[in-house]
Amino acid sequence: MPYQTIQDLPEALRTHLPVSAQEIFRRAYNGAWDSYVEGGGLRPANRSRQDVAHKAAWLEVRRKFLSKDGHLARRSSGQQSAPI
């Protein structure tokens, strides 16, 4: 189910992600949720809509942030994300 605000995100995300990463996660999750309709669309048949949206959201966070000394830091414009 889509998240209306970052306060709707699971507590673990709100605790461990900076606010800007929470917003990126929320927007990416909601976008993927809308794109991958149950029973159709581009979603793999063996994955739930929630699983696909969750994975897409984390991929977007990883694309914009890197883990440094146990904390997330926004990537500089020239830094590449880790391969998947």
N, C-alpha and C positions, 0 to 999 in steps of 0.2 A: 504494500500500500504506500502511495506517495507520502512524503513528509512535507507538511505545510510550512513549518518553521524549523530552525535548527534545534529548538527546544523539544521537538518531536523525535529527534534522533535518539538511538539507544544511548543509555548513560555512558557506556564504555567509550563510545565515539566522542561524546561531549567532554569526557574527562581527559582523553589522551590526544585529541586533535586540537590545534589552534583554531580559533573561530573562523579564520579565512578558509582553512581546510574543511571545516564542517560545512560551510556554505558551498564549497566546490563539491563535496560529497553529496549534499542534498540535491543540488541542481543536476548533477550527473545521474544520480539514482532516479530522480523523477523523469528525466529525459529518457533514460533507458526503459523505465516502467511504461511510459507512454508508447515507446517504439516497439516493444516486444509483447504483443498481445497474446494472451493465453490461447493456445490452439492454432496459432498462425504466426505470421510475420517471419522475422529472421531468427527467432529463438530456436536453439537446438531442441529437438523433441524430448530429450532426456533431462532437460534443465527446467526448473520452475521459473516463472517470470521474476519472482523475488530474487532467486539465485543469480540470474543474469543481470538484473539491475544492480545488485550488490557488487558483483564482480566489476561491472562497468564503472561504478562509482569509485571503487578502490583503484582501478587503473588510472582514472583521471587524477585522483589525489597523488598517486605515485608519479604521474607525469609532471606535476607541478611542485612537488615537495620531495625532499630526500631526507633520509634518517641520518642524523649526525649526533654522535654521542648520546644516543637514546632519545633524542628529540627530533621532531620534524622541523626542517628549515626550508623556506621557499627556494626553489632552484633559481639560479641566475639565468638570464636569457640564453646563454651559450651552453649550459649544462644539459647533457642528454639524460633521459631516464634509463634505468636499468632494463636490459632486455627481459622479455617475459619468457 
